[in-house]
Every structure is written in C-alpha cells, then in structure tokens.
C-alpha cells in the first residue's frame, strides 16, 4: 500500500527530487516508482537505479517483482566505471587505453594526470589523496563530455536514472549526474535527506541536494511521515532541524525519550531500569573504542551486549572486495551456502552450473586449508578462485580475510540481525533500526551542522525508546546541553517538554 504522498511520487513524470526524512519508507517508494515507470515505458529503453552500496543495490533487486535483467541496478562507482569509463575511455584517450581495468582505491594520486598515468602504466583506477575530490567521477565526466558515442549510448539505452541517498554524493558525482540530466536530457529521480548526511568528512556535499531542490526543472516532493519511530521520538528528532520543526505534535506520554544524568561509573545502573530486556537494543557511540567499552560495561551490569567491530576486510576497496566478503560469510554464517556465494558474483548468470561447481570445489579446499592452518595454501586457493572469476587479489588482503574468518571476535559483524543487543558506531547504524537505542550526548555537541545531522541519524534509529546519557563533568556533554536547549528554544520548548529528564538539571 502507498500513502497519498508516496502515490504522488510514484505517478509523477519528469525530473523529480524527493526529500525523505528518516523512517518515511524511502526504499519502498523508490522501488514502487521503478516498477511503475518501467510498466508505463513502452520502448526498448531501460532504467539505472544507482545506490551507494552493494547491499542497498541488492535490497532494491530483492524488492523488485519484475525482470531486471536488462536494467542497471548497482553502485555509483560501478555505473561510472562500467557504463562510461571502461567502454569509452579509448574513444577519448586512444587505443593505448584499450585494456581491462581493475580498481584499488587505496592507491592514491594527487592529480588527474597522475591518475591517467596510473591507468596507462598499471591498468588501475585509483583515487585522490584529497578525499574531497573524486577521480573516478572526474574521469567519467571528462569522457562523457568528449565522447559523442558515449553520449549517444546513454541516451539510447536509458529513459530514467534514479539516484538514492543523494545527500551523500560529492561534488564530482553531482556534476556527472546533472550533466546526464541537463545535457543528455535523461529524466532524473533523486531521493535523499540532507539531515542524514554523515559523510561530509569524506567529501559528501549535501548542499548539492538542496541545489536541486531549488531548481525549477525538478518537481519537488517531501516525505515527512515517519513510519518507524513513535510520535515522541519523531517530535524530538524533528525539532532538531528547521525544515521539520512544524511536524511537532505534543504528546502527554514522555516515556519514550529519556534523558539521564549519570556519572561514568553509574551510567549502566541508571540506564538498565529503562530498558525492556525482551526487545532489541543498540548502544550507538562515535568511536569503536567507546562502543566496545560500553558493551563490556553493560554486560558486566548483567545486560549482555555484543560489540560489533570493524572487520579486517572492511577497508578493502578493490574490485575483489565482494569476493573476500562472500568467502568470509560462507565460513562464518551457518546458512550461507555456495548458492548464496554464486548469487553475489557481479554480472554472473544464476543458472551457470559450471561456476557453481567450481565454487563448491574451491570452498571445500579452502575449508581444509583453514582446518590445517595452512595460510599459504589458503592464499593460493583464493588467488586461483579470483583468477577464475576474473579478479586479482593481494597477499595482505588474503591475510585480512584469513584473520576475519579465524578470529571469532569479528563474526558478530556478519550477523547483526540475529543479535538482540549490540554496540556499534552510529556511522555503522545508518539504514538500521532498533526498538531501543542508547546514546551518549557527549558524542553530539550540536555545535555544527554535521554534528546535528549525526545526532538526527542516531536518534532516528530508535522505534519505541531513545535513551540519552548525560555524563556529569563532561565538557562535550555540557556543550550538547547548551546547544540542544538553544535549538529547542527556537520552538518555544525545553527538554522537559519533549523527554523525561532524570536527575539532569542542565537539560530541564
């Protein structure tokens, strides 16, 4: 079922921008619109649904009830690389660039010319030292502007492009997508929420999203109804940002948002009485170290929490990253099979029995290597599998994979859904939801737009209860109190109007 605003979005034609606050059913709406647009497009043309992560792309594929074989559903980078750079680079730079490319974003260059040289000499697509600039998208736009063939190809193939989480696009991504929209005249659908931009530190440019919002050639829609959080949590999170303050709806019961004043020694004892042990809960902290320490303190207080660490393979950014992740899941998750592995191979045909048999055989050999603690044999087999599937591996990446599999500390990261109580960083929580959420206000001083967005994202992970801990004599906590009081005062409110305040005079 679609709400009235969701139905408007699905049926709207032409360029469209959607501001979707947390919990408003963004993915459901986007998937419904893709289905609607495809059904009403009676030509050979297809769509491109572009997301930031493979996980998000897979979620869209899983939700779509139509055949998506001919359509592009993948990440921002894969669209730029597979649809523009690889097929048309030689058209702009000459036959010397007619070869297959691999990616390794850990390889850094300072200039565009150095990036081209790295491609020519080592066949590697790399990234800039300055993370506020994006070599992949600068290269893609350069090729697109100079290659008429590339322009005609995209125009002939696509009738609409959908870009998810647009607030996380950087300036170079924005430039490419707007060129496709303006110059190639391909209808463009963008959805996002500037309040949920938590990646500005790595180049995200949420102002690009608002620039589109101000354009006259885009229809504007605002999804404001939160279907995830209870009304009180919605009230608190909406009051943090100018554009959602008018959604505030007073409620009598203030038991769903708790502000607790405590010390570093007694915060666990102060928090536990407010938790329902039968419901899922997450402690969200700014740093991994604090998340791990928090999980230990809660567990010692007879409320077991599992710390979710960053795995050794999490920072691998080569084209083979999916392979390391798939191998890890096979050996860590009991229900993950060779069939699941096969389904994660990029561009692989599901019914390819030859590939499936090879995977089964290789995984069996890898199992023996792990049992025998044969690290060299393990690396050899990973290398053979990668070569067979058309990828390259690195020795240190194999070491990281081996550690990820053999060290059980990392295993919870692959089964977050199966755990009742976890502790993670709030960056890792984006896209997730929990019945109960515990925050430390010292992680969000609210002194900048970025800190307000961080706090908004963390708070809106909670469905039925949000517990915020104020630690006495913590300077960062005192900054939060000062700033949250200032923000709420703009609506004529104070913390005690929107939360149950426990022993916390500074936030009354």
MIRO-600842 format. One line per field, with one value per residue (C-alpha): residue in one letter; x negated, y, z; residue number from 1. Coordinates in steps of 0.001 Angstrom, whole numbers, plus 500000, padded with zeros to 6 digits. Layout:
N
code: a	...
px: X	...
py: Y	...
pz: Z	...
pos: NUM	...
//
This chain:
508
code: x	x	x	x	x	x	x	x	x	x	x	x	x	x	x	x	x	x	x	x	x	x	x	x	x	x	x	x	x	x	x	x	x	x	x	x	x	x	x	x	x	x	x	x	x	x	x	x	x	x	x	x	x	x	x	x	x	x	x	x	x	x	x	x	x	x	x	x	x	x	x	x	x	x	x	x	x	x	x	x	x	x	x	x	x	x	x	x	x	x	x	x	x	x	x	x	x	x	x	x	x	x	x	x	x	x	x	x	x	x	x	x	x	x	x	x	x	x	x	x	x	x	x	x	x	x	x	x	x	x	x	x	x	x	x	x	x	x	x	x	x	x	x	x	x	x	x	x	x	x	x	x	x	x	x	x	x	x	x	x	x	x	x	x	x	x	x	x	x	x	x	x	x	x	x	x	x	x	x	x	x	x	x	x	x	x	x	x	x	x	x	x	x	x	x	x	x	x	x	x	x	x	x	x	x	x	x	x	x	x	x	x	x	x	x	x	x	x	x	x	x	x	x	x	x	x	x	x	x	x	x	x	x	x	x	x	x	x	x	x	x	x	x	x	x	x	x	x	x	x	x	x	x	x	x	x	x	x	x	x	x	x	x	x	x	x	x	x	x	x	x	x	x	x	x	x	x	x	x	x	x	x	x	x	x	x	x	x	x	x	x	x	x	x	x	x	x	x	x	x	x	x	x	x	x	x	x	x	x	x	x	x	x	x	x	x	x	x	x	x	x	x	x	x	x	x	x	x	x	x	x	x	x	x	x	x	x	x	x	x	x	x	x	x	x	x	x	x	x	x	x	x	x	x	x	x	x	x	x	x	x	x	x	x	x	x	x	x	x	x	x	x	x	x	x	x	x	x	x	x	x	x	x	x	x	x	x	x	x	x	x	x	x	x	x	x	x	x	x	x	x	x	x	x	x	x	x	x	x	x	x	x	x	x	x	x	x	x	x	x	x	x	x	x	x	x	x	x	x	x	x	x	x	x	x	x	x	x	x	x	x	x	x	x	x	x	x	x	x	x	x	x	x	x	x	x	x	x	x	x	x	x	x	x	x	x	x	x	x	x	x	x	x	x	x	x	x	x	x	x	x	x	x	x	x	x	x	x	x	x	x	x	x	x	x	x	x	x	x	x	x	x	x	x	x	x	x	x
px: 500000	498867	499629	501045	497619	495986	498629	497967	494250	494752	497016	495066	493339	490201	487340	488207	486490	487785	486781	487370	486960	485913	488424	490684	490476	487979	486852	490419	491400	488385	488937	492639	491745	489217	491862	494462	492121	490951	494509	495537	492446	493257	489863	486626	485081	484233	483512	480468	481048	477913	477056	474026	473572	473864	476118	478553	478477	479238	482115	483656	483216	484818	487825	488474	491079	490218	487458	484472	482003	481586	481657	478695	479013	475736	473455	472452	468919	469953	472219	469415	466883	468935	471176	468762	465091	464387	466295	465462	462079	460283	462635	461237	457674	456798	456116	453333	456134	457869	457487	459433	459191	459119	459861	457910	458987	456197	453801	453655	452619	452502	453594	455832	452746	451222	454464	454370	450739	451630	454289	451921	448987	450690	454303	455567	458386	457325	458413	457121	455137	457654	460863	462911	462252	463309	461030	463467	466253	463965	462699	466221	467450	464402	465042	468763	468219	465665	467195	470221	470506	470797	473474	475491	475108	476562	479346	480280	480184	481734	485045	484618	481909	482647	480031	480519	479080	478217	477144	474052	472971	469799	469357	467944	470788	473249	471562	471847	475490	476515	474706	476687	479872	479271	477230	478404	481977	482417	485124	483555	485066	483102	484053	482302	482347	479770	480362	478914	475631	472970	470152	469116	465748	465049	466368	470166	471763	475365	475709	475862	479123	480542	479310	481523	484383	484163	484180	487280	486853	487399	490749	490383	491945	491381	491938	492408	494485	492251	493455	490555	490381	493131	494525	492368	489129	490345	491033	487549	485723	487927	487241	483506	483866	485552	487413	489200	489990	493539	494185	494012	497172	497419	497942	498778	496713	492995	491693	490236	487410	485342	482528	480495	477845	475222	471546	469011	469269	473019	474440	475173	477168	479027	479910	480879	484149	485480	484675	487028	484845	487197	486730	483794	481451	478381	475767	474529	471216	468949	465832	465270	463309	466238	468685	466543	466104	469833	470707	468358	469847	473419	472527	470807	474040	475945	477365	475380	474415	472319	469758	469755	466182	464926	463605	460106	461652	463948	461391	460674	461822	460617	462978	462426	463847	467098	465096	463419	466769	468504	465798	465973	469757	469524	467268	468934	472675	474210	476940	474757	474246	472322	475552	475560	471911	472725	475507	473069	470774	471118	472841	472918	475743	477677	478021	474330	473676	470012	469349	471341	469422	466117	467172	468190	464888	462759	464662	464074	460320	460322	462062	459224	456637	458334	458531	454829	453909	452298	452177	450080	452466	455383	453890	453124	456722	458155	455837	456940	460618	460141	458340	461039	463712	461733	460354	456984	456119	453421	451449	452208	455902	455798	454183	457050	459588	457916	457957	461583	462583	460375	460819	464303	464293	465220	468033	470865	470358	471857	474989	476232	479867	479555	478372	480703	478388	475419	472922	471720	470699	473565	471924	472432	476065	477248	480009	480679	483430	483825	486639	484407	481357	478859	476818	474204	474862	471132	470806	473002	472111	474537	472010	472145	474490	472596	472990	476720	477076	475097	477406	480502	479368	478567	481818	483992	482672	484966	488503	490015	487399	484499	482253	479715	476954	475518	472268	471558	468431	468041	467311	468710	471933	472240	471852	474664	476896	476253	476911	479938	481553	480906	482353	485492	485974	486442	489737	490549	489739	487274	486031	488585	491335	490153	488454	488466	485496	483885	481512	480376	480880	478893	481385	484625
py: 500000	503534	506649	509653	511328	508051	507600	511142	510391	507078	508603	511851	512119	514039	515158	514645	515299	513726	514759	511674	512050	509045	506198	507503	504424	505792	502449	501143	504300	504213	500550	501194	504081	501999	499316	501901	503721	500503	499266	502533	502803	501103	501361	499392	501764	500751	502393	502828	502585	503900	503455	503883	500292	496811	495956	498745	497683	494088	495263	497045	493945	491742	494027	494408	491953	492421	491159	493481	491631	494452	497274	498664	498302	498965	501410	504925	503802	500738	502908	505380	502613	500024	502330	505161	504658	501110	501108	504644	505567	504513	506716	509772	508836	506484	502793	502837	502665	499669	497151	495841	497892	496970	499286	499887	502993	502537	503562	507375	510094	513874	514978	513947	513463	511103	509121	508743	507652	505014	503655	503640	502057	499727	499419	500594	503004	504741	507679	511091	511813	514612	512794	515887	515148	512064	510826	508186	510711	513406	510878	509679	513233	514082	511033	511735	515345	514411	511194	511694	507910	507649	510340	508595	505262	506548	508414	505345	502998	504865	506688	507391	507392	507039	508134	507058	508790	511878	513837	511612	512477	514513	517467	515316	512795	515680	517180	513898	513265	516821	516597	513443	515230	518627	517828	514320	515094	511798	512066	512025	510991	511825	510977	511844	513800	516456	515793	512304	513349	511870	511529	515158	514246	512107	514524	514255	517521	517724	521257	519632	518002	521359	522970	520531	521300	524941	524129	524905	521906	519417	518629	518616	516184	515982	512694	513665	510887	508632	505013	503769	505814	506522	510076	511261	510172	511811	515000	515136	514391	516729	519622	519355	520674	523781	522067	519525	521590	522222	518457	518663	517190	517449	514161	513537	510379	511281	507826	507025	509592	509582	511998	510518	512383	509960	509506	507461	504889	504544	505117	501421	501169	504334	503093	499435	500119	501870	499007	496201	493087	491380	493999	494641	497391	499164	501289	503761	505520	507758	505566	501829	502011	503599	501112	498194	499630	500350	496766	495485	497799	496797	493106	493439	495052	491843	493140	491323	493430	492274	494679	494767	495507	496692	493605	493448	493136	496150	498599	496617	498691	496740	495134	491840	493208	491303	488062	488443	489289	486310	483859	485235	484853	481271	480235	482385	482191	478711	479246	480907	478407	478112	479190	482433	482903	482380	484963	487644	487334	490608	490102	486329	484267	482471	479221	478744	475235	475249	478297	476793	473501	475348	477426	474326	472604	475618	476340	472720	473122	476406	474652	472138	474938	476637	473400	472716	476369	476419	480162	479807	477204	479446	482399	480193	478962	482473	483574	480734	481444	485153	484467	482023	484640	487413	489239	489931	489587	490928	488984	491377	491228	487438	487816	490100	487593	484728	486753	487717	484065	482623	485279	484859	488416	489566	487088	489168	491769	489269	488528	491832	490909	487777	489605	491096	493732	495254	498106	499785	503183	505399	505584	501822	502125	504071	502132	500021	500308	499097	499009	500769	502989	504287	507397	509410	513109	513853	512279	515048	518544	520031	522822	522347	521232	517938	517185	517934	515565	512886	513175	513123	509890	508223	509283	508150	504585	504147	502823	502801	504136	506569	506851	509675	509632	512892	512262	514791	516930	516042	519199	517755	516836	520374	521724	519423	520680	524308	523758	521466	523976	526712	524595	523640	527252	528234	526310	527711	524391	522893	519339	518521	519289	516524	513980	512505	514164	512184	513998	516357	519995	521373	519871	520753
pz: 500000	499249	501276	499373	499083	498021	495316	494051	493819	492025	489392	488875	485490	484520	486752	490413	493739	496943	500452	502571	506322	508391	508561	505793	503550	501049	499612	499304	497436	495124	494258	493603	491299	489340	488759	487743	485336	483662	483185	481520	479304	476017	474289	474300	476865	480429	483790	486008	489760	491425	495112	497346	498454	497001	499940	499011	495347	496321	498514	495538	493353	496006	496375	492657	491387	487716	485455	485905	483677	481157	483692	485637	489414	491161	492913	491891	491125	489146	486961	486217	485589	483695	481668	480873	481708	480561	477261	476117	477577	474422	472389	474193	475089	472256	471652	474240	476821	475287	478110	481068	484234	487907	490821	494001	495860	498402	495617	495837	493380	493647	490178	487298	485098	487668	487715	483922	484116	486716	484341	481372	483204	485719	484449	487856	488630	491817	493990	495059	498181	498799	499725	498862	495177	493210	490415	489149	488571	487217	484672	483835	483232	481133	478933	478707	477641	474975	473608	471390	471135	474909	474964	472267	474047	477322	475534	473508	476494	479438	479786	483509	486169	489875	492421	496035	499143	497084	500171	500296	496740	496445	494087	491277	491430	491393	488322	486385	487266	486420	483060	482277	483294	481642	478540	477699	478771	480583	483239	486697	490029	493169	496721	499936	503147	503930	507644	507216	505623	507905	505367	504841	506338	503253	500651	500763	499660	500950	499526	496077	497097	498169	494946	493025	495411	494316	490584	488543	486212	489060	490670	494463	496935	500695	502563	506188	507780	509878	509889	512070	515270	517783	517885	520792	519125	515927	517869	519336	516077	514030	516395	515663	512099	510703	507882	510123	513237	512085	512352	516160	517697	521520	523376	527023	527489	527521	528463	525034	525197	528390	529271	532122	534085	535389	536109	534193	536995	537429	533937	533405	536646	535654	532159	532709	534601	531489	529101	528078	528050	525580	522865	520570	521637	520296	522013	519408	520024	517969	518210	518068	521320	523164	521633	522786	526267	526509	525583	528299	530935	530087	530054	533431	534611	533755	530456	527765	524745	521800	520405	516597	515472	512129	510374	508832	505353	505804	504390	501199	498236	495212	492693	494528	497802	497235	496922	500324	501891	500276	501387	504926	505055	503784	506680	509349	508667	509096	506484	503835	501009	497769	496047	498053	497117	493444	493607	494787	491774	489831	486475	486884	485389	488120	486200	485440	486844	485830	488012	490889	490785	490760	493767	495727	494990	495885	499104	500138	499573	501498	504390	504567	504476	507431	509402	508728	509443	506008	505289	502132	500720	501667	499781	496767	496529	496922	494129	491859	492548	491875	488601	487519	488180	486509	489539	491121	494795	497084	499657	502526	501651	501938	505350	506394	505106	506975	510219	509702	509381	512111	514788	516237	517583	514081	513489	515045	512292	509844	511886	513298	512591	514720	517844	520447	521955	520164	520469	517266	515947	514823	511374	511084	512161	509142	507413	510513	513114	516680	519229	521758	521298	523858	523009	524860	524282	524510	521037	519574	520775	518184	517530	513761	511019	510749	514461	514301	511338	513174	516166	513952	512256	515578	517269	514370	514558	517596	517162	520660	523099	522939	525987	526066	528681	530035	531937	534689	534373	530680	528676	525438	527246	528599	525058	523929	526743	525859	522157	522454	524820	522253	519408	521363	522492	518849	519055	522495	524154	526600	527067	529773	527220	524859	527157	530603	532300	535120	537522	534776	535762	532804	530336	532139
pos: 1	2	3	4	5	6	7	8	9	10	11	12	13	14	15	16	17	18	19	20	21	22	23	24	25	26	27	28	29	30	31	32	33	34	35	36	37	38	39	40	41	42	43	44	45	46	47	48	49	50	51	52	53	54	55	56	57	58	59	60	61	62	63	64	65	66	67	68	69	70	71	72	73	74	75	76	77	78	79	80	81	82	83	84	85	86	87	88	89	90	91	92	93	94	95	96	97	98	99	100	101	102	103	104	105	106	107	108	109	110	111	112	113	114	115	116	117	118	119	120	121	122	123	124	125	126	127	128	129	130	131	132	133	134	135	136	137	138	139	140	141	142	143	144	145	146	147	148	149	150	151	152	153	154	155	156	157	158	159	160	161	162	163	164	165	166	167	168	169	170	171	172	173	174	175	176	177	178	179	180	181	182	183	184	185	186	187	188	189	190	191	192	193	194	195	196	197	198	199	200	201	202	203	204	205	206	207	208	209	210	211	212	213	214	215	216	217	218	219	220	221	222	223	224	225	226	227	228	229	230	231	232	233	234	235	236	237	238	239	240	241	242	243	244	245	246	247	248	249	250	251	252	253	254	255	256	257	258	259	260	261	262	263	264	265	266	267	268	269	270	271	272	273	274	275	276	277	278	279	280	281	282	283	284	285	286	287	288	289	290	291	292	293	294	295	296	297	298	299	300	301	302	303	304	305	306	307	308	309	310	311	312	313	314	315	316	317	318	319	320	321	322	323	324	325	326	327	328	329	330	331	332	333	334	335	336	337	338	339	340	341	342	343	344	345	346	347	348	349	350	351	352	353	354	355	356	357	358	359	360	361	362	363	364	365	366	367	368	369	370	371	372	373	374	375	376	377	378	379	380	381	382	383	384	385	386	387	388	389	390	391	392	393	394	395	396	397	398	399	400	401	402	403	404	405	406	407	408	409	410	411	412	413	414	415	416	417	418	419	420	421	422	423	424	425	426	427	428	429	430	431	432	433	434	435	436	437	438	439	440	441	442	443	444	445	446	447	448	449	450	451	452	453	454	455	456	457	458	459	460	461	462	463	464	465	466	467	468	469	470	471	472	473	474	475	476	477	478	479	480	481	482	483	484	485	486	487	488	489	490	491	492	493	494	495	496	497	498	499	500	501	502	503	504	505	506	507	508
//
